[in-house]
Amino acid sequence: MILIKMYRDIKSNGISYTLKKIKNIIKNKFINIYYLYEVDLIDYIKETKIREKEYKFKLITKDIIAKMREEGIISPYKISILEDRINNYKETLNYVVLDKNGIIMGHFSIALVNTKKNPYINKNLKIPIKTTYFFDSYTLENYRRKGVQNFALLEKINISKNLGYEKSIILTFDYNIPAQKAFEAIGMKRKSKIYELNIFRKKIYERVIK
């Protein structure tokens, strides 16, 4: 059946189109492709355009979890993940961004190390010594395009630097162009391209970008 469909595609659209179509199907169904970005914290100086008094970066507590649950701003499933993370995985720091009225605009996490046992951190990612990993960056839909992501990134960089870390890294899908632009705007640099087998979440190749 698949061969018949391929034959029809080749006959109708040509072999070049068919091969490109097969490549995209394999890529989307079986392979995840990420870019790894990095920032050197030792000499990092960057000012955010958003004044500190407008947005606040606050550690997630049980009270904030209760507020999220009460207001229904994120799904019960995601709340259970955040709750489990703050209770059982102390190698992560988890924050919310609040506006000047205390409204939650999104949640953002930092990993201080990858123990390989933490189910919320990419298992294929080796976090070097003195390096933090930024993950699970999520801005609520009503607050997007308001600089929340950039504010959170800068706050995470400042926290990492103040804790004595020398570098910070972050992963993003290759198709997430807005995220890549945000990283580059604050001085992060693309270091490598990672190919991961989607079925088993196993890294199959990493290409260093010079």
Buried (B, 14 or more C-beta within 10 A) or exposed (E): EEEEEBEEBBEEEEEEEBEEEEEEEEBEEEBBBBBBBBBEBEEBEEEBEBEEEEBBBEEBEEEBBEBBBEEEBBEEEBBEBBBEBBEEBEBBBBBBBBBEEEBBBBBBBBBBBBEEEBEBBBBBBEBEEEBBBBBBBBBBEEBEEBBBBBBBBBBBBBBBBEEEBBBBBBBBEBEBEEBBEBBEEBBBEBBBBBBBBBEEEEBEEBEEEE
